[in-house]
Amino acid sequence: MQKGHCFGLLGPKGVGKTTAIEIMRGIIKVSNG
């Protein structure tokens, strides 16, 4: 993505949206799966 662009991540509650974003941002490391 280029600077200034944005995206959305939609889905039902509890499927890992926040976790996916944290992994993409490098906040947390992938441990498995």
N, CA, C and O atoms as a GROMACS GRO file, in nm:
protein
  132
    1MET      N    1   0.083  -0.118   0.000
    1MET     CA    2   0.000   0.000   0.000
    1MET      C    3   0.087   0.124   0.000
    1MET      O    4   0.199   0.124   0.052
    2GLN      N    5   0.035   0.228  -0.059
    2GLN     CA    6   0.107   0.354  -0.063
    2GLN      C    7   0.063   0.443   0.052
    2GLN      O    8  -0.047   0.428   0.105
    3LYS      N    9   0.149   0.535   0.089
    3LYS     CA   10   0.118   0.630   0.196
    3LYS      C   11  -0.012   0.703   0.164
    3LYS      O   12  -0.032   0.749   0.051
    4GLY      N   13  -0.099   0.715   0.264
    4GLY     CA   14  -0.225   0.784   0.245
    4GLY      C   15  -0.341   0.694   0.208
    4GLY      O   16  -0.457   0.737   0.212
    5HIS      N   17  -0.313   0.568   0.171
    5HIS     CA   18  -0.419   0.474   0.139
    5HIS      C   19  -0.468   0.408   0.267
    5HIS      O   20  -0.397   0.403   0.367
    6CYS      N   21  -0.589   0.356   0.262
    6CYS     CA   22  -0.642   0.284   0.378
    6CYS      C   23  -0.719   0.162   0.328
    6CYS      O   24  -0.752   0.151   0.210
    7PHE      N   25  -0.747   0.072   0.420
    7PHE     CA   26  -0.825  -0.046   0.385
    7PHE      C   27  -0.909  -0.084   0.506
    7PHE      O   28  -0.885  -0.037   0.617
    8GLY      N   29  -1.005  -0.169   0.484
    8GLY     CA   30  -1.091  -0.217   0.591
    8GLY      C   31  -1.082  -0.367   0.601
    8GLY      O   32  -1.054  -0.436   0.503
    9LEU      N   33  -1.105  -0.416   0.719
    9LEU     CA   34  -1.105  -0.560   0.743
    9LEU      C   35  -1.237  -0.593   0.813
    9LEU      O   36  -1.256  -0.559   0.930
   10LEU      N   37  -1.326  -0.658   0.740
   10LEU     CA   38  -1.460  -0.686   0.791
   10LEU      C   39  -1.476  -0.833   0.824
   10LEU      O   40  -1.415  -0.919   0.760
   11GLY      N   41  -1.557  -0.862   0.922
   11GLY     CA   42  -1.587  -1.000   0.957
   11GLY      C   43  -1.659  -1.006   1.089
   11GLY      O   44  -1.667  -0.906   1.162
   12PRO      N   45  -1.711  -1.123   1.122
   12PRO     CA   46  -1.784  -1.137   1.247
   12PRO      C   47  -1.693  -1.128   1.369
   12PRO      O   48  -1.571  -1.141   1.359
   13LYS      N   49  -1.754  -1.104   1.481
   13LYS     CA   50  -1.683  -1.092   1.608
   13LYS      C   51  -1.609  -1.223   1.640
   13LYS      O   52  -1.664  -1.332   1.626
   14GLY      N   53  -1.484  -1.210   1.683
   14GLY     CA   54  -1.409  -1.325   1.731
   14GLY      C   55  -1.332  -1.405   1.627
   14GLY      O   56  -1.284  -1.514   1.657
   15VAL      N   57  -1.319  -1.353   1.504
   15VAL     CA   58  -1.249  -1.429   1.401
   15VAL      C   59  -1.102  -1.390   1.383
   15VAL      O   60  -1.033  -1.449   1.301
   16GLY      N   61  -1.054  -1.291   1.459
   16GLY     CA   62  -0.913  -1.256   1.455
   16GLY      C   63  -0.877  -1.133   1.375
   16GLY      O   64  -0.763  -1.120   1.330
   17LYS      N   65  -0.971  -1.042   1.355
   17LYS     CA   66  -0.941  -0.920   1.277
   17LYS      C   67  -0.832  -0.836   1.344
   17LYS      O   68  -0.737  -0.795   1.278
   18THR      N   69  -0.847  -0.812   1.472
   18THR     CA   70  -0.748  -0.732   1.544
   18THR      C   71  -0.613  -0.801   1.545
   18THR      O   72  -0.510  -0.737   1.525
   19THR      N   73  -0.612  -0.932   1.567
   19THR     CA   74  -0.487  -1.008   1.567
   19THR      C   75  -0.419  -0.999   1.431
   19THR      O   76  -0.298  -0.982   1.424
   20ALA      N   77  -0.495  -1.011   1.323
   20ALA     CA   78  -0.438  -1.002   1.188
   20ALA      C   79  -0.373  -0.867   1.165
   20ALA      O   80  -0.264  -0.859   1.109
   21ILE      N   81  -0.438  -0.760   1.208
   21ILE     CA   82  -0.382  -0.626   1.190
   21ILE      C   83  -0.256  -0.610   1.274
   21ILE      O   84  -0.158  -0.551   1.228
   22GLU      N   85  -0.257  -0.662   1.397
   22GLU     CA   86  -0.139  -0.652   1.483
   22GLU      C   87  -0.021  -0.728   1.423
   22GLU      O   88   0.093  -0.683   1.433
   23ILE      N   89  -0.047  -0.843   1.361
   23ILE     CA   90   0.060  -0.919   1.294
   23ILE      C   91   0.113  -0.839   1.176
   23ILE      O   92   0.235  -0.830   1.158
   24MET      N   93   0.024  -0.781   1.094
   24MET     CA   94   0.068  -0.703   0.978
   24MET      C   95   0.150  -0.581   1.019
   24MET      O   96   0.243  -0.543   0.949
   25ARG      N   97   0.116  -0.520   1.131
   25ARG     CA   98   0.188  -0.402   1.178
   25ARG      C   99   0.316  -0.439   1.252
   25ARG      O  100   0.396  -0.351   1.284
   26GLY      N  101   0.336  -0.567   1.280
   26GLY     CA  102   0.456  -0.610   1.351
   26GLY      C  103   0.447  -0.594   1.501
   26GLY      O  104   0.548  -0.602   1.570
   27ILE      N  105   0.327  -0.571   1.552
   27ILE     CA  106   0.309  -0.554   1.697
   27ILE      C  107   0.328  -0.688   1.768
   27ILE      O  108   0.386  -0.693   1.877
   28ILE      N  109   0.278  -0.796   1.707
   28ILE     CA  110   0.297  -0.928   1.764
   28ILE      C  111   0.359  -1.018   1.659
   28ILE      O  112   0.346  -0.993   1.539
   29LYS      N  113   0.426  -1.122   1.704
   29LYS     CA  114   0.491  -1.217   1.614
   29LYS      C  115   0.400  -1.340   1.597
   29LYS      O  116   0.330  -1.378   1.690
   30VAL      N  117   0.403  -1.399   1.479
   30VAL     CA  118   0.328  -1.521   1.452
   30VAL      C  119   0.398  -1.635   1.525
   30VAL      O  120   0.519  -1.654   1.510
   31SER      N  121   0.322  -1.712   1.602
   31SER     CA  122   0.382  -1.823   1.675
   31SER      C  123   0.352  -1.958   1.611
   31SER      O  124   0.430  -2.052   1.626
   32ASN      N  125   0.239  -1.969   1.540
   32ASN     CA  126   0.206  -2.093   1.469
   32ASN      C  127   0.088  -2.067   1.376
   32ASN      O  128   0.032  -1.958   1.373
   33GLY      N  129   0.052  -2.171   1.298
   33GLY     CA  130  -0.066  -2.167   1.213
   33GLY      C  131  -0.061  -2.074   1.101
   33GLY      O  132  -0.157  -2.064   1.024
   0.00000   0.00000   0.00000
